[in-house]
Amino acid sequence: MLLLPKFDYYEPKELTEACRLLSETGSKAKIIAGGTDILVNMKKGLISPKVLVSLGRISRLSEVERMNKSITIGSHLIIAKLAEFDLIRKRFSILASAAKVLGSPLVRNRATIGGNIVTARPAADLPPVLMALGAKVKLKSRRSEREVALDDFFIGPGATVIKPDEILTRVIIPETPSYTGGHYIKLGHRKALEIAIVAVASKITLNKPDGVIKDAKIVLSAVAPKAVHAKSAEEVLIGEKPSAKLFEEAASLAMNDCKPITDIRGGVDYRQAMVEILTRRTLSFAWKEAKKGKKQ
């Protein structure tokens, strides 16, 4: 049985207090949210913080609000609850769908949206969807606060731009226009507790129900050190009328945009082939949603 090392534990009720604790304890401290990653890593001896600062009692970090033409989600919102909010389920169904396939029910009822982001796993489920939605994150320290586009947040596996004294407090998603649709597909060997072999999140916006594509996002996961946009595939879609042929062309470009590796879960050729298939499928589903005129 693996035991946790000794540490001091704090449960501040205010965000300012959490920032103060993090500032004063410096490199000795770590933030704990759901604990599904950090506690496992501590038991394995991969990290040994002397101080854990919990966000669990800061109620405002579990709130979902609509403000300034955006939806803001508190970083401590439990993933299982994402799909329970009408605001998310109706306006960002792609995010609610991704939340439902993340880990097991046990993990979804403990893990938080902020935790799934800051761990910066190349195969994490929520980052590619949030990137497709154009999300930003709010980072707060004792002395400052800033917003960072999620596209610029990740550096590599387990690495982000967040500073040691900063806390990810909110995820900000801009409201999408009408005639927008999105879809997320995750490929794995099992239906639960699966780390993606390949995952693709696609979002398109039409200028009218039977019109052309005026905006497109395709984000690939588990095929690079971090989730990446298939930029050439996105570009080929703009200004074009959706069709099976167009989506095949975009899917082929997406396959060339990724740089997967071979590991225990899959080889390079297999992953590239799956990127092509999943890109085509997600674009087709996104198109069907976009034609309905609903906001994604």
N, C-alpha and C positions, 0 to 999 in steps of 0.2 A: 504493500500500500504506500503510495506516494504522499508525503506530508508537506504541508505548506510551511515555508520558513517563517520566522517571527517578523511581525511588522506592526506599526501603529496604524490605527484605523479611525478615520474621521467621517462624519455624516453631516456636513453643513446643511442648513436649511435655506441659505441665501447664496446666490451665485457670487456675490462680492466676497463672501467668506471663503468659498471654494478657491477663488482666484488668489486670495491672500495666502491661504495654506500652501497652494502650489508654488507661489512666489517665494515664500519663506523657507520651504523645505528643498527647493531646487531639484537637483538631479536625483535626490533620494526618493522622490515621490512619483506616483503614477495615478492617473485617473482610473476609477473602476465604475463601469456602468452596469451592464448585465452580468459581466464576469465570465462569459462563456469562453473567452480566449485568454484573458490575463491570468486567471486562476490556474488554468491548465498549464500555461507556460511557466508559472511560478512553481508548480508541482514538479515539472520536468527539469527545473533548475536553469531554464533558459534566461530568466530574468529574476532579480531578487530585490525589488524595491523595499525600502525601509518604512515607507509611508504609503498608504492607499487613501485616496480622497474619493468618497462615493458621491455620485450625483443623484442618488435615488430619492432623496428627500426634498429636492428642489422642484417643486410642483410645476413651475413655469416651463421647465424643460421637457414636460410631457404633454404640452398643449399644441393644438393645431389651430392656426388662425388664418384668416384671409385679410390681407392688408396691402395697399398700394399695388393693386393688380398682380399680386403674388400670393401664393400659399406658403406659410411658414410652418415648419414642423420642428418641434423641440427635439433636441438630439437624444433625449432619454426616452422617447416614445418607444414602447415595446413593439417589435416588428409584427407580432400577431394582431396588434390593434390597428395597424395601418389600414387594413381593408374594412375596418368597422366604421370608419369616418365617411359619411356620405360625401363630404367635400373631396376626399381622395378617391373613393370608389367611383364616383360619377365623373369627375374631371380628369383624373389620372389613373384610369383603369389599368394601364400598363404597369404602374407602380404597385397597385394592389395585387396584380397577378404575380409579379416577381416575389412579393413578400410571401405568398402562399407556397412557393416552391423552395423557399430558403430553409435548409436543414430539416430537422424533425419538429413535431409539435412542441416538444420540450425545449428545444433551442429557440423556436419562434416566440415562446412565452417568456423567455429570459433575455434574449439578445435585443439590442437597441439599434435604431437606425444609425445613430452616431457611431456606435461601436463597429458596425459593419463597414462604415466608411474609413475610420481612422486606422483600422488594422491593415488596410491597403493590401489585401490579398488579391493576386492577379485574377482569381476565379470567383471573387465575391459577386453576389447576385444584384445588390442594389446599385452600386456605382455605375454600371453601364446604362441602366435605365435612367438614373438621375442625370447622367451626362447627356443622354438623348433628349431629355426634357429641358436642358439648359440650366440646370440647377447651380446654385452657389451655396457656400457654407459660410457661416459667421463664426469667427474665431475671437475669443475674448481673453485678455490677460488682466492683471491688476492695473495696468497703466494705459491700455489701449484696446481698441476693437477694430476689426477689419473684416472685409468680405473677400472671398476668393472663389473664382469660378471653379467648379469641380474639374473641368478640363485641365486646369493648372495646379490642382491640389496634389496629385499623385506624382511621385518621383520614380518609384520602382517598387519591387516587392517589399512590403513592410515599411516603406519610406514615403513621407509626405512633407509638405512645406510647413506643417504646424510646428511652432516653437515649444520648447520644454515648459514654458510658463503659460501656454495658451490652452484654452478649453474650447472644443467645438460645441457651440451652444444651439445653433439652429441650422436647418436646411431650408433654403429659399428656392421655390420653384415658380417661375413666371407663368401666369395664366396663358394658356394656348388659345389661338384663334379658332373660330369655327372651321369646319371641314378639316379637322386634324384627327389623325388616327395613329395608334402605336401598338406594337406587339413585341413580346419578349419570349424567346425560346431558349431553354437550357438543355443541353445534351449531356446525359450521364448514364451510368450503367444501371442505376437504381432509381426508384421514385422518391426516396427519402434519404436524408443524411448523405446526399451526394454532392461531391465537389464537381463543378462543371468541367467537362472535357473541352467543350466549346459552348459559348453562349452569344447570342446576338440580340440587340435591342434596336428596333427601327421605329422611326416616327416620320410621317409625312404630312404636309399641309397643302391642300388644294386651294386654288383661287375661287372655285365653285364646284358643286357636286360632280359635274362632268367635265371639269376643266383641267388645267395643267398643274404640275407640282411647283409650288412657289417656295417651299422649304423642305429640306430632308436631312435627317440625321440617322446614321448607322454606326452603332458602337459595338465593337467586338471584344469579347472577354475570354480569358484563359488561352489566348493565342499570342501573348506578348507579356513583358514584365509588368504591364499595367493595362487597364482597359484603354482601347484606342479607337478613334474615329476612322472609318474607312473613307477617307477624304475624297479619293478619286471616284468612288462609288456614289458618294453624296452629290458631287459636282455634276455627274452625268445625268442625274435625275432632274435637276432644276430647269424649269421652263418646258419640260416635256410632258406629254400626256401619258398617264400610266397605261402600261400594257405588259403582257407576259414577256414579250421580247425585250422591253426596256428593263424589266426586273432581272432578266437573265444576264443582260449586259452589266448591270450594276453588281450583280452577285459575282460575276467573273472578276470584276475589278476589285471587289472586296477581298476575294481570295488572294489577290496579289498584294493587297495592302497589309496583310498580316504576316508576322514573322514568328510562327509557332516553334516550339521545341519538341523533341521526343522525350517522353517520360513514361512512367508506369501506366498512366491513364490513356495514352494515345501517341501515335507517331505524327511526324510533320505532314506527310501526304494525307493521312486520314483527317487530321484537323483542318487542313486547307480545303479538302473536299466538303467537309461538314460546314465550313464557313460559307461556301457557295450555296449549299442547299438551304441552310438556315436563313441566310440573307434573303434569298428568293421567297421563302415562306413568310418571313416576318413582314416583308414589303407587301406581299399579297394580302395578308391579314390587315395590315395598317391601312391599305387602300380601301378595303371594304368598310372599315370603321370611319375613315375620312369622308366617304361618300354620304354617310348618314347625317353629316352636319353637326355631330356632337363635338364638344371640346374634349380633348384628350387629357 
